[in-house]
């Protein structure tokens, strides 16, 4: 019985291992679409977005809102494509750290609320993308292969 369970577990793990490229792809597509859609809305209504920045006392509200909006839009598109994934993760991380520090933290009264904030979840996902990269099925991987750069996917 033990050998049967071990064999079945090994088969299942082999199957999951063979499809490991799917996780980063699905994450990038879903997460990237979220940011693309958010960025489009912010770019289309940047003046209103800047008013919120001014209310939050963020310096240079129109400039800050414009940069933030375009970071979301371009970042979302690049994440979906898996192009410059690690590079675009940096400004997106900065966006979220600023949002968490200057806006969200005003309404947080304890560790539980901090850990449960959407912004922290976004930071963790972006940090993972920064370190892990876009995965095997991405333009980054194709570009690296074309340039002769060894990837670890």
N, C-alpha and C positions, 0 to 999 in steps of 0.2 A: 504494500500500500504506500509506504514512504517513497519508494522508487517511482511509482506512478505519479504521485503528487509532485515530486521533483521534476519529472519529465514534463508534465503539463505546465508547471510554473516556468520552466526553462523555455518552452515553446511560446508561452504568453509574453515573457520578457523579451525574447528574440523578436517577436512580432512588434511589440512596442518600440524596441530599439530601432527596428527597420523604419518605423514611421516617425522617428524623432524630429525630422525636418518639418513636420506638420505643425508642431507646437509654436515655434517662432513665427511661422508664416501666418497662422490664424491670429496670433497675438498682434503682429504688425498690421495686418489688414484691418482688424477690428479697432485697435487702438489708434492707428493712423487715420482711419475714417472719422473717428470721433474728433480728432484734432483738426482735420481738414474741414469738417462741417462747422466746428466751433470757430475756426479761423475765418471762414467765408462770412459767417454772420458778423463777426467783429469787424472785419474789413469793410463790409457793406454799411455798417453803422458805427464807424470809428468815432464820430463826434460824441455820440451817446456813451460809448465805451470810455472815451476820454473824460466825460463828465463824472463817471463813476470813479476814475482814477483821481480826479481832483477832489472828490468827496472823501477819498481814502488818504488824502494828503501825499499822494505819490508825486515826486518831483517831475516837472515837465510833462504834464498829463497827456497832451496830444501826442508828443513824440513817443512817450512811454507806451501809450495805448496802441499807437501805430506799429511800433516795433514788436510789441507783444502779439498783436493780431496777426501780423505777417509771419512771425515765428510759428504760431499755431498752424496757419494755413500751409506754409511751405514745409514745415516740419511734418505735418500729417501726410502730405503728399509723398515726401521722401521716405517716411516710414512705411507707407503702403508699398512703395516700389522696392524697398530694401536698398536704397541708394544713399550713400553717405550717412548710414544709420548711426554710427558711433559719433560722428561729427555733429549731426543735428541734435543728438541727445543732449549735448552740453548746453546750448542756449535754451532748449526746452526745460531742462533741469533748473536752470537759473530762473526761468519764468515761474516755475512752480515753487521754488524756494522763496522767491520774493512774494508770491501770492500767499504762501503759508505764513511767512514772517510778518508781512505788513497788513494783510487783510484778514485772513482766517483766524490767526492767533488772537485777534481782538475778542472773538466770541468763544474762545476755548477756555474752559475753566478747570480742566484736569487732564491727566494723562490719557484716560479712556477716550475722551473727545478728540484729543490730538491724534491718537493712533487710528481712530475711526474716520478721520477726515479724508475726503476724496483726494485732496492735494498730496497727502502723504502716500497714498496708494499710487498716484501718478508718478511721484518721485521714485518710489521703489521700482516701478516698471521701467522708467527711463534709465535708472541706474543699472538694472539688469540688462537692458538693451545696450547700454554703453559698454558694459563688461563682456557680455556674451556675443554681441553682434547680431546680425539679422537672420542668421541661419543659412542653411545650404541653398534654399530656393530664393535667391535675391539677386538684384543687380550688383550689389557689392561683391558677392561671391563670383559672379561672372566676370566682373571687372578685375578682380584680384587674379583670377585664373588667366585672363588675357594678358595682364601685366607680368605674370610669372611669380606672383606673390603666393606663398604657401598659406593656406587657411587651416584652421583647426576644426572645421565642421566635419 
